[in-house]
């Protein structure tokens, strides 16, 4: 989550104000994503890089506000 926040901050050119709260019992403490494992297990390959996806998301967000 911190990496995503940092990527958004870089693209917006500003520091986001984050209201961090204590974890809830239903929160997942850790999550690991492996594109290689998804490729091997599911035959799935991403069509959009993280960087391009972030740029598209920020552009979409800017067009809505």
C-alpha positions in Angstrom: 0.0 0.0 0.0 2.8 2.4 0.8 4.3 1.8 -2.7 1.0 2.6 -4.3 0.6 5.8 -2.2 4.2 6.9 -3.1 3.5 6.3 -6.8 0.3 8.4 -6.6 2.2 11.2 -4.8 4.9 11.2 -7.4 2.4 11.6 -10.2 0.4 14.3 -8.4 3.5 16.1 -7.2 2.1 16.4 -3.7 2.1 14.6 -0.4 -1.2 12.8 0.4 -2.7 13.1 3.8 -3.3 9.5 5.0 -5.5 8.7 7.9 -3.9 5.5 9.1 -6.1 3.5 11.4 -5.5 0.4 13.5 -6.0 -2.9 11.6 -9.4 -4.5 11.9 -9.7 -8.2 12.7 -10.8 -8.9 9.2 -7.7 -7.2 7.6 -5.2 -9.4 5.7 -1.8 -8.8 7.4 0.3 -9.6 4.4 -0.3 -10.2 0.7 2.1 -11.4 -1.9 1.4 -11.2 -5.6 3.4 -13.1 -8.2 2.9 -12.5 -11.8 5.2 -15.4 -12.6 2.9 -17.7 -10.6 -0.2 -16.4 -12.3 1.4 -17.0 -15.6 2.4 -20.5 -14.7 -0.9 -21.5 -13.0 -3.4 -19.5 -15.1 -1.6 -18.7 -18.3 -2.3 -15.0 -17.5 0.0 -12.2 -18.5 -0.7 -8.5 -17.6 -1.4 -6.2 -20.5 -0.7 -3.0 -18.6 2.4 -2.3 -16.6 2.1 -0.8 -13.1 3.5 2.5 -14.3 1.0 2.7 -17.2 -1.9 1.7 -15.1 -1.0 4.3 -12.5 -0.8 7.0 -15.2 -4.1 5.9 -16.7 -5.7 5.9 -13.2 -4.4 9.4 -12.4 -5.6 10.7 -15.8 -9.0 9.2 -15.2 -9.2 10.7 -11.7 -8.1 14.2 -13.0 -10.8 14.1 -15.7 -13.6 13.4 -13.2 -12.8 16.2 -10.8 
